[in-house]
Amino acid sequence: MNREDYNFDPMTGEKVIKDDYNFDPMTGEKIIKDDYNFDPMTGEKIVKTNEQSQQFNSEGYQPNNKIAIVVIVVVTVIFLAVASGFAGYFLVSGHNQGQKPANPILTSEAIKWSAVKLNDGEIPNTYENNMPSAEIKGVGTKSSIINKLRENTDKSLGSLQVSEIDGGVKYYTLEDQILRIDIPSGVNGFKYNRIYYFNNDVLYFGLVYSAANQNNLYFYQGEMYRYINEKGEMKQNEFKDDVFKTLGNFALNEAYSFYDYKTGVKNDRR
């Protein structure tokens, strides 16, 4: 047989089939392999157990290789799960990182007009995305929450950060959250001031007003469900009404165009 087939008893020099035995480093006694480990500092025998099987080196205890492999596998699985979660978020939420939002301030040539007029002028129709038209229920409760959110935002304006872009458009932010966008009359050709309110990146209220007239727009999950017009009339889920549909569509698109421009992330909310 080859030399590699045997170990040798250090006390007697007898050949011992390799891997059958370990030898006590202090006494030289044969011990069935894997029954014991030895403390490298004292040479004392330590019984192996399923619960605590450890290898030794000159620096002390090290975890069993099997445990290390399990840890690596678990960490890899967690990493892949987190990575896929982030990927899913960007796909589902409509983030398009490859396309930077365009400047929402339009030139006069780019402004298109609808045939729908408010008391102080026509409503622009410069956006291609159409407003969804699903009926929203429970509007009374939703509207009271919206009114409270809007009221709290207006009360805290003095403590919010303010930034401004071309046309006198102002952003009111709390840390990285946009809470309100103010767009003056004349921006993009519309003869009304606009104020858009956001909560957790979602538009929930729009105020479209002039010196003499005011329109209140209520939104929920990307849809306008309530509109209080310049006569003080309330319209809910009236998608066949020209003003309701046209003004809601304009406000949704304009609000998110200015919002995305500020964040630098273009979203597809269709």
ABEGO torsion letter per residue (X at the ends): XBAAABBBBAAAGBBBBBGABBBBAAAGBBBBBGABBBBAAAGBBBBBBAABBBBBBAAEBBBBAAAAAAAAAAAAAAAAAAAAAAAAAAAAAGBBAABBBBBABBBAAABBBBABBBAAEBBBBABABBBBABBBBGAAAAAAAAAAAAAAAAAAAAABBBBBBBGGBBBBBBEABBABBBBBBGBGGBABBBBBBBBGGBBABBBBBBAABBBBBBBBGGBBABBBBAAGBBBBGBAABAAAAAAAAAAAAAAAAAAAAAAGBBBBAX
